[in-house]
Amino acid sequence: MQVFSIHADQMAETAVLPTTLPDQGFVWLSFSRREFEIMQGQVQQMLQHLCGVQIYDLHLQDVLNNQLPSHYDFTGDYDVLVFRRLAQGRSETDVSKPGEILHRESAHSGPSILRKIDTSPVAFVVFDRVVISVHPVDCAVLKAFVAKLMGSSNLSSAQAMHRLPANPADLMLRMVSSVVDGYLNLRRELTRQLDRWQSELLNPNTRFNDWSALLNARLTLHYLDEICEDQRAAITDWIEALNAWPANDMLKPESLELLKIRSRDVLEHIERVVHHVERLEQNAETAVQMHFNAQSNRTNEVMRTLTVLTAIFLPLNLITGFFGMNFEHFPALHSDDGLLVTEIFMGLVAAGLAFLFWRKRYMGG
């Protein structure tokens, strides 16, 4: 558990649940999912004391659910955003079962980066002056985000004022943006591995046999596409709710407008991720189609060559068959030059047919 008190130009960390709200600014409480499950009773008491409300049981279940898709919900007292992340995990995960870490290596093959993308959800509960975030254990995004904020708080007051979140909703959007950008950082490695695979598929000199790995990769990309669509739907619902927020003393018009701008920026980043995942999925599908087209063209080339050779040798077989007939009187068989003339004639027929087929592009492409 980490507890932070954030004001316009400063940020302080404590190790206990707050008993009072600061005079200015807001409080951020960060938990791992297991910590929040154990401390939910204390958290509820704290919220009742600080905000006069508690988190509803259904929303508690959403926050603790390790396989919940991205979605947004709200009440008259707080907002809830569950956002499935796309981050590189240290161990193998099953994208179709978010949050489930495989304790032994998966039997599935394919690019390792696709098997190590962790899609565990991150949950946010946003009050007027309190924000609670629930993360997977050892969340690298959380560590990097906290380090960035703590570094900003060490700057001068004028610089820190523009780098620290102005309110709980602003902090939530910044962290969601960090989660999305974390996937954008994986694009290079993911694209490089799939491009290498596509090159192997399109190389006519290699024999590609790892079709099970290819199928698993395509299914994984399909799951990632669904995750990104859920992310986009959740942020779209948040933006629609944000447009109905009134300006007040806690949220001034300029702060509200800044939230809308940041929300649209997050949505634009998610759409970039969606576009990239869809493009990877299309590239994998296109590579498979091009592979089979190349194999079909190669088969056609082989069949055309065999057909041309058959067409050339067919009249030669006819000639040899003619001379093989058992006639009692066959003048050419008793001629001294019969064999030479026949060989020359057969050679001319073969050369003529080969030249004809070459002119008609039946040979050599």
Disulfide bonds with the S-S distance in Angstrom:
none
